[in-house]
Amino acid sequence: MPLQAEKGIRNMRADLATQVDLLHADGQRVVVRVSSSSGGVLISALGEAPGAEQAEDRALARLQQRLANPTAPAPVQKISSQPSLAPVAVEPAPEPASEPTPEPEDWSEELTAVEMELQRLNWDRSKEGQYLQRAFGHSSRSRLVRYGDLVAYLKALRILEPPLEPTAAALPLLRPALLKTSDELLGQLAWGAEEGRAFLVEHFSQTSRQQLSDAQLQEFNQSLQQLLLNAPSPQTA
């Protein structure tokens, strides 16, 4: 469960309000963000380690360095009652046509971007859990153990506009599920690689499903479903 805690930090000024957030946890790593606010300015630092305490210690050390050296580049954000509408992270590069997106070692940038999008939508942990349950079948972000699922989650949040309840929000297009569905539809049509490639070339000007965007892949599946619906039954064939 995500952690919210208020605590003091050694060697820091007494007027700094410090907050610790557990952004991600799985069987291999924990990502923690430590934030301090003073005079309407929020300064944050991330820490990643196999355990929560180690991750927090690393985040605290980075935050202390930034506070001690205010001229160094650091993620500084003005605190405002109005949520920011601008994304805080660069959009991930599109996946290659022939290979799946490689999973990076550090997910902290994407996890921080998710946190900022949730703030923009004014969703607390309960509302986030409702959306995750609808989209992924579980209510905890820590169970997003595939990088592709985390990226899909972030992309879905970025296109949502507040005010919006999680029960009515559009769900992300999950590429593995779309590919599995198209495999099943191609099997029901008894199509081999040649038939599928010819259909792609004719309707999408591509030779592989991996060259399609998520939206095009969904359209491809809908086209296959329509072919199945229009196919004659065994009794009328």
Secondary structure, 3 states (H helix, E strand, C coil): CCCEEECCCCCCCCCCEEEEEEEEECCCCEEEEEEEEECCEEEEEEEEECCHHHHHHHHHHHHHHHHHCCCCCCCEEECCCCCCCCCCCCCCCCCCCCCCCCCCCCCHHHHHHHHHHHHHHCCCHHHHHHHHHHHHCCCCHHHCCCHHHHHHHHHHHHCCCCCCCCCCCCCCCCHHHHHHHHHHHHHHCCCCHHHHHHHHHHHHCCCCHHHCCHHHHHHHHHHHHHHHHHCCCCCCC
